[in-house]
Amino acid sequence: MSIKIVSSTDRAGQGPRRVPDNRRTRHHLRELCDEVLASYRAAKSYDLFADDERNEARAILARIVPLAHN
């Protein structure tokens, strides 16, 4: 005889949960989506690394990883 331990977050056996059909009623999800999209749009026009930083990183990488095709 085996015993299954069910956590309080496990919804198996409780059946489907009613979810509002209109996505506009899911305020927290909508706010999260808006925030992610705003962050993406802001990051799209922002270069994370300057050219000198990128060149320095390439030089370091070249010293660490030898080229396979010389």
C-alpha positions in Angstrom: 0.0 0.0 0.0 1.5 3.3 -1.0 0.6 6.7 0.3 0.8 9.8 -1.8 1.7 13.0 -0.1 -0.1 16.0 -1.7 1.1 19.5 -1.0 -1.3 22.3 -0.4 -0.3 23.8 -3.8 -1.2 20.6 -5.7 -4.5 21.2 -7.5 -4.9 17.6 -8.6 -8.3 16.3 -7.6 -9.7 19.8 -7.1 -10.7 20.2 -10.8 -10.2 23.1 -13.1 -10.2 26.6 -11.6 -12.4 29.3 -13.1 -10.3 31.8 -15.0 -11.7 35.1 -16.2 -12.1 35.1 -20.0 -11.2 38.7 -20.3 -7.4 39.2 -20.0 -8.0 42.8 -18.9 -9.3 41.5 -15.6 -5.8 40.0 -14.8 -4.3 43.2 -13.6 -1.1 41.8 -12.1 -0.3 39.8 -15.2 -1.0 42.8 -17.4 1.3 45.0 -15.3 4.0 42.4 -15.5 3.7 42.1 -19.3 3.8 45.9 -19.7 6.9 46.1 -17.5 8.7 43.4 -19.5 7.8 45.1 -22.8 9.0 48.5 -21.5 12.3 47.0 -20.3 12.8 45.3 -23.6 12.2 48.5 -25.6 14.5 50.4 -23.3 17.3 47.8 -23.6 16.9 47.5 -27.3 18.4 51.0 -27.9 21.0 50.7 -25.1 24.4 49.2 -25.8 25.6 47.3 -22.7 29.3 47.4 -23.6 31.5 50.2 -25.0 33.8 49.4 -27.9 36.9 49.5 -25.8 35.3 47.1 -23.3 34.3 44.7 -26.1 37.9 44.9 -27.6 39.4 44.2 -24.2 37.1 41.2 -23.7 38.1 39.8 -27.1 41.8 40.2 -26.3 41.3 38.4 -22.9 39.3 35.6 -24.6 42.0 35.2 -27.3 44.6 34.7 -24.6 42.5 32.2 -22.7 41.1 30.2 -25.7 43.6 29.3 -28.4 42.2 29.4 -31.9 41.5 26.0 -33.5 42.4 27.2 -37.0 45.8 29.0 -37.2 
